[in-house]
Protein backbone atom coordinates (compact mmCIF):
# COMPACT_ATOMS: atom_id res chain seq x y z
CA UNK A 1 0.00 0.00 0.00
CA UNK A 2 1.23 3.48 -0.84
CA UNK A 3 1.05 5.56 2.37
CA UNK A 4 -0.38 9.08 2.27
CA UNK A 5 2.29 11.65 1.60
CA UNK A 6 3.06 14.23 4.27
CA UNK A 7 4.89 16.52 1.88
CA UNK A 8 3.22 19.86 1.34
CA UNK A 9 0.40 19.19 3.81
CA UNK A 10 1.23 22.19 5.96
CA UNK A 11 1.48 24.41 2.86
CA UNK A 12 -1.85 23.40 1.36
CA UNK A 13 -3.51 23.60 4.78
CA UNK A 14 -6.17 21.11 3.71
CA UNK A 15 -6.25 17.67 5.26
CA UNK A 16 -8.31 14.78 3.87
CA UNK A 17 -10.06 11.89 5.50
CA UNK A 18 -8.07 8.65 5.43
CA UNK A 19 -10.47 5.89 4.36
CA UNK A 20 -9.51 2.45 3.04
CA UNK A 21 -5.90 3.59 2.83
CA UNK A 22 -6.67 6.56 0.60
CA UNK A 23 -6.62 10.32 1.09
CA UNK A 24 -10.22 11.28 0.40
CA UNK A 25 -11.90 14.67 0.38
CA UNK A 26 -15.55 14.72 1.35
CA UNK A 27 -17.88 14.92 -1.68
CA UNK A 28 -19.74 17.60 0.27
CA UNK A 29 -16.94 20.01 -0.56
CA UNK A 30 -17.32 21.55 2.89
CA UNK A 31 -14.33 22.30 5.11
CA UNK A 32 -13.88 23.65 8.62
CA UNK A 33 -11.00 25.73 9.91
CA UNK A 34 -8.62 24.73 12.69
CA UNK A 35 -7.14 27.84 14.31
CA UNK A 36 -4.55 28.61 16.96
CA UNK A 37 -6.35 29.51 20.23
CA UNK A 38 -3.44 31.76 21.20
CA UNK A 39 -3.52 33.64 17.90
CA UNK A 40 -6.71 33.47 15.88
CA UNK A 41 -4.91 34.81 12.80
CA UNK A 42 -2.86 31.60 12.66
CA UNK A 43 -4.70 29.08 10.51
CA UNK A 44 -3.48 25.59 11.33
CA UNK A 45 -5.40 23.90 8.54
CA UNK A 46 -8.71 23.05 6.91
CA UNK A 47 -10.40 19.70 7.52
CA UNK A 48 -13.24 17.79 5.94
CA UNK A 49 -16.77 18.52 7.12
CA UNK A 50 -17.79 14.94 6.53
CA UNK A 51 -21.28 13.65 5.85
CA UNK A 52 -23.17 10.48 6.70
CA UNK A 53 -21.96 9.02 3.40
CA UNK A 54 -18.32 9.62 4.40
CA UNK A 55 -18.94 7.98 7.76
CA UNK A 56 -20.58 4.97 6.13
CA UNK A 57 -17.61 4.63 3.79
CA UNK A 58 -15.26 4.56 6.78
CA UNK A 59 -17.36 1.94 8.57
CA UNK A 60 -17.61 -0.19 5.42
CA UNK A 61 -13.85 0.00 4.88
CA UNK A 62 -13.20 -1.14 8.44
CA UNK A 63 -15.67 -4.01 8.07
CA UNK A 64 -14.07 -5.14 4.82
CA UNK A 65 -10.59 -5.15 6.35
CA UNK A 66 -11.46 -7.07 9.52
CA UNK A 67 -11.31 -10.68 8.31
CA UNK A 68 -7.77 -10.34 7.00
CA UNK A 69 -6.46 -8.16 9.84
CA UNK A 70 -7.67 -10.47 12.60
CA UNK A 71 -5.65 -13.29 11.00
CA UNK A 72 -2.50 -11.22 10.62
CA UNK A 73 0.12 -12.68 13.01
CA UNK A 74 0.34 -10.64 16.16
CA UNK A 75 4.09 -10.24 15.70
CA UNK A 76 3.40 -8.38 12.44
CA UNK A 77 0.80 -6.20 14.13
CA UNK A 78 3.33 -5.42 16.86
CA UNK A 79 5.98 -4.52 14.29
CA UNK A 80 3.61 -1.98 12.73
CA UNK A 81 3.00 -0.36 16.12
CA UNK A 82 6.74 -0.16 16.75
CA UNK A 83 7.42 1.38 13.34
CA UNK A 84 4.66 3.92 13.95
CA UNK A 85 6.30 4.77 17.28
CA UNK A 86 9.59 5.32 15.44
CA UNK A 87 7.78 7.68 13.06
CA UNK A 88 6.29 9.72 15.92
CA UNK A 89 9.59 9.97 17.75
CA UNK A 90 11.43 11.11 14.63
CA UNK A 91 8.86 13.86 14.11
CA UNK A 92 8.22 14.75 17.74
CA UNK A 93 9.28 18.38 17.39
CA UNK A 94 7.10 19.00 14.34
CA UNK A 95 4.03 17.31 15.83
CA UNK A 96 4.54 19.09 19.16
CA UNK A 97 4.52 22.42 17.35
CA UNK A 98 1.26 21.46 15.64
CA UNK A 99 -0.32 20.40 18.94
CA UNK A 100 0.59 23.73 20.51
CA UNK A 101 -0.78 25.64 17.54
CA UNK A 102 -4.07 23.78 17.46
CA UNK A 103 -4.96 23.54 21.17
CA UNK A 104 -2.59 25.81 23.08
CA UNK A 105 -0.52 23.72 25.51
CA UNK A 106 3.16 24.54 25.90
CA UNK A 107 5.71 23.07 23.51
CA UNK A 108 7.26 21.10 26.37
CA UNK A 109 3.97 19.49 27.33
CA UNK A 110 3.16 18.86 23.68
CA UNK A 111 6.47 17.13 23.01
CA UNK A 112 6.04 15.00 26.13
CA UNK A 113 2.63 13.98 24.82
CA UNK A 114 4.02 12.89 21.46
CA UNK A 115 6.72 10.81 23.11
CA UNK A 116 4.19 9.32 25.54
CA UNK A 117 2.05 8.33 22.56
CA UNK A 118 5.01 6.54 21.03
CA UNK A 119 5.59 4.77 24.35
CA UNK A 120 1.94 3.71 24.35
CA UNK A 121 2.31 2.10 20.93
CA UNK A 122 5.42 0.25 22.10
CA UNK A 123 3.78 -0.85 25.35
CA UNK A 124 0.84 -2.45 23.56
CA UNK A 125 3.12 -4.00 20.95
CA UNK A 126 4.58 -6.03 23.83
CA UNK A 127 1.64 -6.35 26.23
CA UNK A 128 -0.74 -7.41 23.49
CA UNK A 129 1.32 -10.51 22.82
CA UNK A 130 0.87 -11.67 26.42
CA UNK A 131 -2.93 -11.60 26.33
CA UNK A 132 -3.84 -15.25 25.98
CA UNK A 133 -6.57 -17.63 27.04
CA UNK A 134 -6.63 -19.96 30.02
CA UNK A 135 -6.65 -23.73 30.45
CA UNK A 136 -9.08 -25.17 33.01
CA UNK A 137 -8.67 -28.44 34.92
CA UNK A 138 -11.49 -30.97 34.63
CA UNK A 139 -12.28 -34.58 35.54
CA UNK A 140 -12.24 -35.94 31.99
CA UNK A 141 -8.77 -37.11 31.03
CA UNK A 142 -9.78 -37.13 27.37
CA UNK A 143 -10.88 -33.49 27.28
CA UNK A 144 -9.10 -30.15 27.35
CA UNK A 145 -11.01 -27.01 28.31
CA UNK A 146 -9.56 -23.66 27.40
CA UNK A 147 -10.51 -20.14 26.39
CA UNK A 148 -9.62 -18.06 23.37
CA UNK A 149 -9.51 -14.28 23.30
CA UNK A 150 -10.69 -12.93 19.97
CA UNK A 151 -11.13 -9.42 18.55
CA UNK A 152 -14.58 -7.85 18.57
CA UNK A 153 -14.60 -6.53 15.00
CA UNK A 154 -15.15 -2.92 13.96
CA UNK A 155 -14.73 -0.43 16.80
CA UNK A 156 -15.24 3.33 16.93
CA UNK A 157 -12.84 5.67 18.70
CA UNK A 158 -13.98 9.23 19.47
CA UNK A 159 -11.55 11.53 21.23
CA UNK A 160 -11.31 15.05 22.74
CA UNK A 161 -9.04 18.02 22.09
CA UNK A 162 -7.13 18.33 25.37
CA UNK A 163 -4.76 15.38 24.78
CA UNK A 164 -5.22 15.15 21.02
CA UNK A 165 -2.64 12.46 20.27
CA UNK A 166 -2.05 10.55 23.52
CA UNK A 167 -5.72 9.71 24.17
CA UNK A 168 -6.19 8.40 20.61
CA UNK A 169 -3.01 6.34 20.97
CA UNK A 170 -4.27 4.92 24.27
CA UNK A 171 -7.45 3.73 22.56
CA UNK A 172 -6.26 2.77 19.09
CA UNK A 173 -3.10 0.80 19.98
CA UNK A 174 -4.88 -1.87 22.06
CA UNK A 175 -7.64 -2.10 19.46
CA UNK A 176 -5.19 -2.78 16.65
CA UNK A 177 -2.88 -5.18 18.47
CA UNK A 178 -5.86 -7.38 19.41
CA UNK A 179 -6.99 -7.59 15.78
CA UNK A 180 -9.82 -5.09 15.56
CA UNK A 181 -10.36 -2.52 12.82
CA UNK A 182 -11.04 1.10 13.74
CA UNK A 183 -13.10 4.12 12.73
CA UNK A 184 -11.46 7.14 14.37
CA UNK A 185 -13.05 10.56 14.76
CA UNK A 186 -10.96 13.18 16.60
CA UNK A 187 -12.30 16.39 18.06
CA UNK A 188 -12.95 19.08 15.47
CA UNK A 189 -11.06 21.48 17.74
CA UNK A 190 -7.77 19.57 17.43
CA UNK A 191 -7.92 17.18 14.46
CA UNK A 192 -4.38 17.54 13.13
CA UNK A 193 -2.77 15.60 15.98
CA UNK A 194 -5.06 12.64 15.35
CA UNK A 195 -4.30 12.88 11.65
CA UNK A 196 -0.59 12.60 12.43
CA UNK A 197 -1.18 9.46 14.50
CA UNK A 198 -3.24 7.83 11.75
CA UNK A 199 -0.62 8.88 9.22
CA UNK A 200 2.17 7.33 11.30
CA UNK A 201 0.35 4.01 11.43
CA UNK A 202 -0.28 4.01 7.69
CA UNK A 203 3.33 4.91 6.92
CA UNK A 204 4.31 2.02 9.22
CA UNK A 205 2.47 -0.40 6.92
CA UNK A 206 -1.01 -0.71 8.39
CA UNK A 207 -3.15 -2.39 5.71
CA UNK A 208 -5.89 -0.50 3.91
CA UNK A 209 -9.08 -0.07 5.89
CA UNK A 210 -7.71 -1.21 9.25
CA UNK A 211 -7.74 2.37 10.56
CA UNK A 212 -10.05 4.96 9.03
CA UNK A 213 -9.72 8.62 10.02
CA UNK A 214 -12.70 10.92 9.56
CA UNK A 215 -13.39 14.48 10.68
CA UNK A 216 -16.57 16.47 11.07
CA UNK A 217 -19.32 17.50 13.44
CA UNK A 218 -20.33 14.90 16.01
CA UNK A 219 -23.97 15.85 15.54
CA UNK A 220 -23.79 15.06 11.83
CA UNK A 221 -21.67 11.92 11.69
CA UNK A 222 -21.64 10.64 15.28
CA UNK A 223 -24.66 8.33 14.92
CA UNK A 224 -23.24 6.89 11.70
CA UNK A 225 -20.06 5.72 13.44
CA UNK A 226 -21.67 4.51 16.67
CA UNK A 227 -25.11 3.06 15.91
CA UNK A 228 -24.67 0.65 12.94
CA UNK A 229 -24.91 -3.01 14.07
CA UNK A 230 -21.46 -3.72 12.61
CA UNK A 231 -19.92 -1.43 15.26
CA UNK A 232 -19.06 -3.82 18.08
CA UNK A 233 -17.53 -1.36 20.54
CA UNK A 234 -17.17 2.37 21.18
CA UNK A 235 -14.37 4.01 23.14
CA UNK A 236 -15.23 7.63 23.88
CA UNK A 237 -13.64 10.39 25.94
CA UNK A 238 -15.59 13.59 26.42
CA UNK A 239 -18.39 15.16 28.40
CA UNK A 240 -20.71 13.11 30.57
CA UNK A 241 -23.76 14.36 28.68
CA UNK A 242 -22.33 13.31 25.31
CA UNK A 243 -21.29 9.91 26.66
CA UNK A 244 -24.72 9.28 28.11
CA UNK A 245 -26.31 10.23 24.80
CA UNK A 246 -24.17 7.68 22.97
CA UNK A 247 -24.99 4.93 25.47
CA UNK A 248 -28.73 5.60 25.20
CA UNK A 249 -28.62 5.43 21.40
CA UNK A 250 -26.61 2.26 20.81
CA UNK A 251 -27.67 -1.37 21.11
CA UNK A 252 -27.26 -3.15 24.43
CA UNK A 253 -24.86 -5.58 22.73
CA UNK A 254 -22.48 -2.78 21.74
CA UNK A 255 -19.63 -2.64 24.22
CA UNK A 256 -18.91 0.87 25.52
CA UNK A 257 -15.93 2.43 27.25
CA UNK A 258 -16.78 5.96 28.35
CA UNK A 259 -14.25 8.25 30.05
CA UNK A 260 -16.26 11.30 31.03
CA UNK A 261 -16.31 14.29 33.37
CA UNK A 262 -14.86 14.97 36.78
CA UNK A 263 -14.97 17.38 39.71
CA UNK A 264 -11.76 16.25 41.27
CA UNK A 265 -10.97 17.01 44.93
CA UNK A 266 -7.63 17.48 46.64
CA UNK A 267 -7.71 17.23 50.45
CA UNK A 268 -5.13 19.20 52.46
CA UNK A 269 -4.80 17.79 55.98
CA UNK A 270 -3.55 19.85 58.92
CA UNK A 271 -0.25 17.92 58.93
CA UNK A 272 0.35 18.49 55.21
CA UNK A 273 3.48 19.93 53.68
CA UNK A 274 1.81 23.16 52.57
CA UNK A 275 4.38 23.96 49.90
CA UNK A 276 3.74 20.54 48.38
CA UNK A 277 -0.02 21.06 48.65
CA UNK A 278 0.22 24.41 46.88
CA UNK A 279 2.42 22.97 44.12
CA UNK A 280 0.05 20.04 43.58
CA UNK A 281 -2.97 22.33 43.48
CA UNK A 282 -1.41 24.68 40.94
CA UNK A 283 -0.07 21.88 38.78
CA UNK A 284 -3.27 19.84 38.91
CA UNK A 285 -5.61 22.76 38.43
CA UNK A 286 -3.77 25.16 36.16
CA UNK A 287 -0.97 23.57 34.11
CA UNK A 288 -3.28 22.88 31.16
CA UNK A 289 -5.45 25.92 31.94
CA UNK A 290 -7.65 23.55 33.91
CA UNK A 291 -8.59 21.64 30.76
CA UNK A 292 -7.96 18.11 32.00
CA UNK A 293 -10.66 15.67 33.02
CA UNK A 294 -8.54 14.81 36.08
CA UNK A 295 -7.71 18.44 36.86
CA UNK A 296 -7.97 19.69 40.44
CA UNK A 297 -11.05 21.88 40.84
CA UNK A 298 -11.97 21.49 44.52
CA UNK A 299 -9.48 21.90 47.36
CA UNK A 300 -10.78 20.78 50.74
CA UNK A 301 -8.53 22.32 53.37
CA UNK A 302 -8.50 21.72 57.13
CA UNK A 303 -9.53 24.91 58.92
CA UNK A 304 -6.30 24.96 60.97
CA UNK A 305 -4.22 25.56 57.82
CA UNK A 306 -6.74 27.13 55.45
CA UNK A 307 -5.54 30.72 55.85
CA UNK A 308 -1.86 29.86 55.38
CA UNK A 309 -2.55 27.52 52.47
CA UNK A 310 -4.72 30.10 50.75
CA UNK A 311 -2.11 32.84 51.14
CA UNK A 312 0.63 30.64 49.67
CA UNK A 313 -1.59 29.49 46.80
CA UNK A 314 -2.58 33.05 46.00
CA UNK A 315 1.06 34.12 45.84
CA UNK A 316 1.93 31.23 43.53
CA UNK A 317 -1.02 31.80 41.22
CA UNK A 318 -0.28 35.51 40.88
CA UNK A 319 3.24 34.63 39.69
CA UNK A 320 2.14 32.22 36.96
CA UNK A 321 3.29 33.30 33.50
CA UNK A 322 0.43 33.22 31.00
CA UNK A 323 0.88 33.34 27.24
CA UNK A 324 1.27 31.43 24.02
CA UNK A 325 2.59 27.92 24.39
CA UNK A 326 5.09 28.77 21.65
CA UNK A 327 6.79 31.25 23.99
CA UNK A 328 9.50 29.84 26.24
CA UNK A 329 8.83 29.98 29.95
CA UNK A 330 5.06 30.24 29.77
CA UNK A 331 3.31 28.19 32.45
CA UNK A 332 -0.32 28.49 31.34
CA UNK A 333 -1.61 28.85 27.82
CA UNK A 334 -4.98 29.84 26.40
CA UNK A 335 -8.28 28.06 26.65
CA UNK A 336 -8.69 25.85 23.61
CA UNK A 337 -11.81 27.38 22.07
CA UNK A 338 -14.00 30.46 22.13
CA UNK A 339 -16.77 28.29 23.56
CA UNK A 340 -14.55 27.18 26.44
CA UNK A 341 -13.61 30.79 27.17
CA UNK A 342 -17.29 31.72 27.29
CA UNK A 343 -18.00 28.79 29.62
CA UNK A 344 -15.20 29.69 32.04
CA UNK A 345 -16.20 33.36 32.18
CA UNK A 346 -19.80 32.33 32.87
CA UNK A 347 -18.76 30.14 35.80
CA UNK A 348 -16.50 32.88 37.17
CA UNK A 349 -19.49 35.24 37.14
CA UNK A 350 -21.53 32.63 39.03
CA UNK A 351 -18.70 32.16 41.51
CA UNK A 352 -18.53 35.88 42.20
CA UNK A 353 -22.20 35.79 43.18
CA UNK A 354 -21.89 32.64 45.29
CA UNK A 355 -18.56 32.78 47.10
CA UNK A 356 -15.66 35.03 48.04
CA UNK A 357 -13.66 35.90 44.94
CA UNK A 358 -9.98 36.16 45.80
CA UNK A 359 -8.31 36.51 42.44
CA UNK A 360 -8.50 36.25 38.67
CA UNK A 361 -11.00 34.88 36.24
CA UNK A 362 -10.68 37.87 33.92
CA UNK A 363 -10.21 37.75 30.18
CA UNK A 364 -6.71 39.01 29.51
CA UNK A 365 -6.18 41.87 27.10
CA UNK A 366 -3.20 43.56 25.51
CA UNK A 367 -0.87 42.85 22.63
CA UNK A 368 0.08 39.39 23.89
CA UNK A 369 -3.51 38.29 24.49
CA UNK A 370 -5.97 40.05 22.17
CA UNK A 371 -5.73 37.44 19.43
CA UNK A 372 -6.46 34.47 21.69
CA UNK A 373 -8.61 32.96 24.41
CA UNK A 374 -6.63 33.90 27.49
CA UNK A 375 -8.00 34.14 31.02
CA UNK A 376 -6.29 34.55 34.38
CA UNK A 377 -6.71 31.66 36.85
CA UNK A 378 -9.50 32.21 39.36
CA UNK A 379 -9.49 31.38 43.06
CA UNK A 380 -12.61 31.31 45.21
CA UNK A 381 -12.85 30.73 48.95
CA UNK A 382 -15.71 30.37 51.43
CA UNK A 383 -17.12 27.85 48.98
CA UNK A 384 -19.80 25.45 50.20
CA UNK A 385 -20.79 22.11 48.77
CA UNK A 386 -24.12 23.42 47.47
CA UNK A 387 -22.58 26.10 45.24
CA UNK A 388 -22.50 25.67 41.48
CA UNK A 389 -18.73 26.09 41.27
CA UNK A 390 -18.33 23.23 43.77
CA UNK A 391 -20.65 20.86 41.90
CA UNK A 392 -20.35 21.35 38.14
CA UNK A 393 -17.40 20.56 35.91
CA UNK A 394 -15.97 23.84 34.58
CA UNK A 395 -12.99 22.56 32.58
CA UNK A 396 -10.99 25.71 33.15
CA UNK A 397 -8.54 27.33 35.59
CA UNK A 398 -11.01 27.82 38.44
CA UNK A 399 -10.15 26.57 41.93
CA UNK A 400 -12.74 26.39 44.72
CA UNK A 401 -11.37 26.28 48.28
CA UNK A 402 -13.67 24.53 50.76
CA UNK A 403 -12.92 24.55 54.49
CA UNK A 404 -13.33 21.27 56.38
CA UNK A 405 -13.31 20.45 60.10
CA UNK A 406 -11.91 16.93 60.07
CA UNK A 407 -10.84 14.01 57.92
CA UNK A 408 -14.38 12.64 58.05
CA UNK A 409 -15.80 16.00 56.97
CA UNK A 410 -13.31 16.16 54.09
CA UNK A 411 -14.23 12.68 52.88
CA UNK A 412 -17.95 13.38 53.12
CA UNK A 413 -17.62 16.57 51.07
CA UNK A 414 -15.22 15.04 48.57
CA UNK A 415 -17.65 12.17 47.98
CA UNK A 416 -20.69 14.45 47.71
CA UNK A 417 -20.32 14.67 43.95
CA UNK A 418 -21.90 12.92 41.01
CA UNK A 419 -18.39 12.37 39.68
CA UNK A 420 -15.60 10.08 40.84
CA UNK A 421 -12.70 10.28 38.43
CA UNK A 422 -9.61 11.31 40.41
CA UNK A 423 -8.96 12.43 43.99
CA UNK A 424 -5.87 13.29 46.03
CA UNK A 425 -4.82 13.88 49.62
CA UNK A 426 -1.78 15.68 51.02
CA UNK A 427 -0.79 14.34 54.43
CA UNK A 428 2.09 12.93 56.45
CA UNK A 429 -0.14 10.46 58.29
CA UNK A 430 0.20 6.80 57.23
CA UNK A 431 -3.25 6.14 58.72
CA UNK A 432 -4.86 8.91 56.66
CA UNK A 433 -3.09 7.64 53.54
CA UNK A 434 -4.38 4.12 54.15
CA UNK A 435 -7.93 5.18 54.99
CA UNK A 436 -8.16 7.60 52.09
CA UNK A 437 -7.55 4.87 49.53
CA UNK A 438 -10.57 2.99 50.88
CA UNK A 439 -12.86 5.86 51.82
CA UNK A 440 -12.71 8.03 48.72
CA UNK A 441 -15.20 7.30 45.93
CA UNK A 442 -12.86 7.71 42.99
CA UNK A 443 -11.47 5.48 40.28
CA UNK A 444 -8.03 7.08 40.59
CA UNK A 445 -6.56 7.78 44.03
CA UNK A 446 -3.48 9.93 44.54
CA UNK A 447 -1.56 10.33 47.80
CA UNK A 448 0.84 13.27 47.96
CA UNK A 449 0.57 13.49 44.18
CA UNK A 450 -1.43 15.66 41.80
CA UNK A 451 -4.87 14.54 40.64
CA UNK A 452 -3.65 14.62 37.04
CA UNK A 453 -1.55 12.04 35.24
CA UNK A 454 -1.70 8.27 34.90
CA UNK A 455 0.60 5.47 33.84
CA UNK A 456 0.32 3.72 30.51
CA UNK A 457 0.54 0.30 32.16
CA UNK A 458 -2.03 0.91 34.93
CA UNK A 459 -5.84 0.93 34.59
CA UNK A 460 -7.47 4.34 34.26
CA UNK A 461 -11.11 5.25 34.77
CA UNK A 462 -13.63 6.68 37.17
CA UNK A 463 -16.64 5.84 39.29
CA UNK A 464 -20.19 7.16 39.29
CA UNK A 465 -20.89 9.47 36.31
CA UNK A 466 -17.21 9.74 35.39
CA UNK A 467 -17.10 6.42 33.53
CA UNK A 468 -19.19 3.50 32.42
CA UNK A 469 -18.85 0.56 34.79
CA UNK A 470 -17.24 -1.68 32.21
CA UNK A 471 -13.59 -1.82 31.18
CA UNK A 472 -10.86 0.60 32.23
CA UNK A 473 -8.51 2.20 29.73
CA UNK A 474 -4.74 1.68 29.79
CA UNK A 475 -2.78 -1.32 30.95
CA UNK A 476 -4.04 -4.84 30.44
CA UNK A 477 -7.65 -3.79 30.91
CA UNK A 478 -7.29 -1.64 27.81
CA UNK A 479 -6.65 -4.83 25.85
CA UNK A 480 -9.45 -6.79 27.47
CA UNK A 481 -12.02 -4.21 26.38
CA UNK A 482 -11.34 -5.01 22.73
CA UNK A 483 -11.56 -8.80 23.05
CA UNK A 484 -14.25 -11.40 23.64
CA UNK A 485 -13.85 -14.78 25.30
CA UNK A 486 -14.70 -18.08 23.65
CA UNK A 487 -14.66 -21.27 25.76
CA UNK A 488 -13.55 -24.46 23.99
CA UNK A 489 -14.22 -28.05 25.16
CA UNK A 490 -11.93 -30.28 23.11
CA UNK A 491 -12.16 -34.04 23.25
CA UNK A 492 -9.74 -36.52 21.75
Secondary structure as the mmCIF struct_conf table of DSSP 4:
data_model
#
loop_
_struct_conf.conf_type_id
_struct_conf.id
_struct_conf.beg_label_comp_id
_struct_conf.beg_label_asym_id
_struct_conf.beg_label_seq_id
_struct_conf.end_label_comp_id
_struct_conf.end_label_asym_id
_struct_conf.end_label_seq_id
HELX_LH_PP_P HELX_LH_PP_P1 UNK A 3 UNK A 5
TURN_TY1_P TURN_TY1_P1 UNK A 7 UNK A 8
HELX_RH_AL_P HELX_RH_AL_P1 UNK A 9 UNK A 12
STRN STRN1 UNK A 14 UNK A 15
STRN STRN2 UNK A 17 UNK A 19
TURN_TY1_P TURN_TY1_P2 UNK A 20 UNK A 21
STRN STRN3 UNK A 22 UNK A 24
TURN_TY1_P TURN_TY1_P3 UNK A 27 UNK A 28
STRN STRN4 UNK A 31 UNK A 36
TURN_TY1_P TURN_TY1_P4 UNK A 37 UNK A 38
STRN STRN5 UNK A 39 UNK A 48
HELX_RH_AL_P HELX_RH_AL_P2 UNK A 52 UNK A 70
TURN_TY1_P TURN_TY1_P5 UNK A 71 UNK A 71
BEND BEND1 UNK A 72 UNK A 72
HELX_RH_AL_P HELX_RH_AL_P3 UNK A 74 UNK A 90
TURN_TY1_P TURN_TY1_P6 UNK A 91 UNK A 91
HELX_RH_AL_P HELX_RH_AL_P4 UNK A 92 UNK A 103
HELX_RH_AL_P HELX_RH_AL_P5 UNK A 107 UNK A 127
HELX_RH_3T_P HELX_RH_3T_P1 UNK A 128 UNK A 130
STRN STRN6 UNK A 135 UNK A 136
BEND BEND2 UNK A 139 UNK A 139
TURN_TY1_P TURN_TY1_P7 UNK A 141 UNK A 142
STRN STRN7 UNK A 143 UNK A 151
BEND BEND3 UNK A 153 UNK A 153
STRN STRN8 UNK A 154 UNK A 158
BEND BEND4 UNK A 161 UNK A 161
TURN_TY1_P TURN_TY1_P8 UNK A 162 UNK A 165
HELX_RH_AL_P HELX_RH_AL_P6 UNK A 166 UNK A 177
TURN_TY1_P TURN_TY1_P9 UNK A 178 UNK A 179
STRN STRN9 UNK A 181 UNK A 185
TURN_TY1_P TURN_TY1_P10 UNK A 188 UNK A 189
BEND BEND5 UNK A 190 UNK A 190
HELX_RH_AL_P HELX_RH_AL_P7 UNK A 191 UNK A 203
TURN_TY1_P TURN_TY1_P11 UNK A 204 UNK A 205
HELX_LH_PP_P HELX_LH_PP_P2 UNK A 206 UNK A 207
TURN_TY1_P TURN_TY1_P12 UNK A 208 UNK A 209
BEND BEND6 UNK A 210 UNK A 210
STRN STRN10 UNK A 211 UNK A 213
BEND BEND7 UNK A 216 UNK A 216
HELX_RH_AL_P HELX_RH_AL_P8 UNK A 218 UNK A 226
BEND BEND8 UNK A 227 UNK A 228
TURN_TY1_P TURN_TY1_P13 UNK A 229 UNK A 230
STRN STRN11 UNK A 231 UNK A 237
BEND BEND9 UNK A 238 UNK A 238
HELX_RH_AL_P HELX_RH_AL_P9 UNK A 240 UNK A 249
BEND BEND10 UNK A 250 UNK A 250
TURN_TY1_P TURN_TY1_P14 UNK A 252 UNK A 253
BEND BEND11 UNK A 254 UNK A 254
STRN STRN12 UNK A 255 UNK A 259
STRN STRN13 UNK A 264 UNK A 268
TURN_TY1_P TURN_TY1_P15 UNK A 270 UNK A 271
BEND BEND12 UNK A 272 UNK A 272
HELX_RH_AL_P HELX_RH_AL_P10 UNK A 274 UNK A 286
TURN_TY1_P TURN_TY1_P16 UNK A 287 UNK A 290
BEND BEND13 UNK A 292 UNK A 292
TURN_TY1_P TURN_TY1_P17 UNK A 293 UNK A 294
STRN STRN14 UNK A 296 UNK A 302
TURN_TY1_P TURN_TY1_P18 UNK A 303 UNK A 305
HELX_RH_AL_P HELX_RH_AL_P11 UNK A 306 UNK A 318
TURN_TY1_P TURN_TY1_P19 UNK A 319 UNK A 319
STRN STRN15 UNK A 322 UNK A 322
BEND BEND14 UNK A 323 UNK A 323
TURN_TY1_P TURN_TY1_P20 UNK A 325 UNK A 326
BEND BEND15 UNK A 327 UNK A 327
TURN_TY1_P TURN_TY1_P21 UNK A 328 UNK A 329
BEND BEND16 UNK A 331 UNK A 331
STRN STRN16 UNK A 332 UNK A 332
BEND BEND17 UNK A 336 UNK A 337
HELX_RH_AL_P HELX_RH_AL_P12 UNK A 338 UNK A 354
BEND BEND18 UNK A 355 UNK A 355
STRN STRN17 UNK A 356 UNK A 359
HELX_LH_PP_P HELX_LH_PP_P3 UNK A 362 UNK A 362
STRN STRN18 UNK A 363 UNK A 363
HELX_LH_PP_P HELX_LH_PP_P4 UNK A 364 UNK A 364
BEND BEND19 UNK A 366 UNK A 366
TURN_TY1_P TURN_TY1_P22 UNK A 367 UNK A 371
BEND BEND20 UNK A 372 UNK A 372
STRN STRN19 UNK A 375 UNK A 375
STRN STRN20 UNK A 378 UNK A 381
BEND BEND21 UNK A 382 UNK A 382
TURN_TY1_P TURN_TY1_P23 UNK A 385 UNK A 386
BEND BEND22 UNK A 387 UNK A 387
HELX_RH_AL_P HELX_RH_AL_P13 UNK A 388 UNK A 391
BEND BEND23 UNK A 392 UNK A 392
BEND BEND24 UNK A 396 UNK A 397
STRN STRN21 UNK A 398 UNK A 404
BEND BEND25 UNK A 405 UNK A 406
HELX_RH_AL_P HELX_RH_AL_P14 UNK A 407 UNK A 415
BEND BEND26 UNK A 417 UNK A 418
STRN STRN22 UNK A 419 UNK A 420
BEND BEND27 UNK A 421 UNK A 421
STRN STRN23 UNK A 422 UNK A 426
BEND BEND28 UNK A 428 UNK A 428
HELX_RH_AL_P HELX_RH_AL_P15 UNK A 430 UNK A 439
BEND BEND29 UNK A 440 UNK A 440
BEND BEND30 UNK A 443 UNK A 443
STRN STRN24 UNK A 444 UNK A 447
BEND BEND31 UNK A 448 UNK A 449
BEND BEND32 UNK A 451 UNK A 452
TURN_TY1_P TURN_TY1_P24 UNK A 456 UNK A 457
BEND BEND33 UNK A 458 UNK A 458
STRN STRN25 UNK A 460 UNK A 460
STRN STRN26 UNK A 463 UNK A 464
TURN_TY1_P TURN_TY1_P25 UNK A 465 UNK A 466
STRN STRN27 UNK A 467 UNK A 467
BEND BEND34 UNK A 469 UNK A 470
STRN STRN28 UNK A 473 UNK A 473
BEND BEND35 UNK A 474 UNK A 474
HELX_RH_AL_P HELX_RH_AL_P16 UNK A 475 UNK A 481
TURN_TY1_P TURN_TY1_P26 UNK A 482 UNK A 482
STRN STRN29 UNK A 483 UNK A 491
#
